[in-house]
């Protein structure tokens, strides 16, 4: 079975609340997470040290405490770099 294009292979968080991502199809993009900071579900991301602990795991971006972002959203909303 082919891996979906939107599967996150690598993720690097930056201090400006962006994520540099590489997807299964080779696409690389920058995702701006700042709009998420005002949503209650993602309130913990306001802590920069917490945000910077982002990692690619299980095909998406995750943080401790079971916080993640849908990989399809990351794929569709990232800006090519």
C-alpha positions as CSV (number, residue, x, y, z in Angstrom):
1,X,0.0,0.0,0.0
2,X,1.3,3.4,-1.0
3,X,2.1,5.9,1.8
4,X,-0.2,9.0,1.6
5,X,1.5,12.2,0.4
6,X,0.6,14.0,3.6
7,X,2.5,11.8,6.0
8,X,5.0,13.9,7.9
9,X,8.5,12.5,7.7
10,X,10.5,15.3,9.5
11,X,9.5,18.3,11.5
12,X,11.6,21.1,13.0
13,X,10.1,23.8,15.2
14,X,11.3,27.4,15.1
15,X,11.1,30.2,17.7
16,X,8.7,32.2,15.4
17,X,6.1,29.4,15.9
18,X,6.6,27.9,12.5
19,X,7.3,24.3,11.6
20,X,9.6,23.2,8.8
21,X,8.1,20.0,7.4
22,X,9.0,17.3,5.0
23,X,6.3,15.0,3.7
24,X,6.2,11.5,2.3
25,X,6.0,12.8,-1.3
26,X,9.1,14.9,-0.8
27,X,7.3,18.2,-0.5
28,X,8.9,20.6,2.0
29,X,6.9,23.3,3.6
30,X,6.7,25.9,6.3
31,X,3.6,25.7,8.5
32,X,2.7,28.8,10.5
33,X,1.2,27.6,13.9
34,X,0.5,31.1,15.3
35,X,-3.3,31.0,14.4
36,X,-3.6,27.9,16.5
37,X,-2.3,29.6,19.6
38,X,-5.7,31.3,20.3
39,X,-7.6,28.0,20.2
40,X,-8.2,26.4,23.6
41,X,-7.1,23.0,22.4
42,X,-3.7,24.3,21.5
43,X,-3.2,26.8,24.4
44,X,-0.1,24.8,25.6
45,X,1.7,25.8,22.4
46,X,1.9,29.4,23.6
47,X,4.8,28.2,25.8
48,X,7.8,28.5,23.4
49,X,9.8,25.8,25.1
50,X,6.8,23.4,24.8
51,X,6.3,24.4,21.1
52,X,10.0,23.8,20.3
53,X,9.7,20.2,21.5
54,X,7.7,19.3,18.4
55,X,8.7,16.1,16.6
56,X,7.5,14.0,13.7
57,X,5.9,10.8,15.0
58,X,3.3,8.4,13.6
59,X,3.0,10.4,10.4
60,X,2.3,13.8,11.9
61,X,3.7,16.5,14.3
62,X,3.3,15.7,18.0
63,X,4.1,17.2,21.3
64,X,4.1,15.7,24.8
65,X,0.7,15.1,26.4
66,X,-0.9,13.7,23.3
67,X,-1.1,17.0,21.4
68,X,-0.9,16.8,17.6
69,X,-2.0,18.4,14.4
70,X,-3.8,16.6,11.6
71,X,-1.2,15.8,8.9
72,X,-3.6,16.5,6.1
73,X,-4.0,20.0,7.5
74,X,-0.3,20.5,7.7
75,X,0.1,19.4,4.1
76,X,-2.7,21.6,2.8
77,X,-1.7,24.7,4.8
78,X,2.1,24.7,4.6
79,X,3.8,27.1,2.2
80,X,6.4,25.5,-0.1
81,X,10.0,26.4,0.8
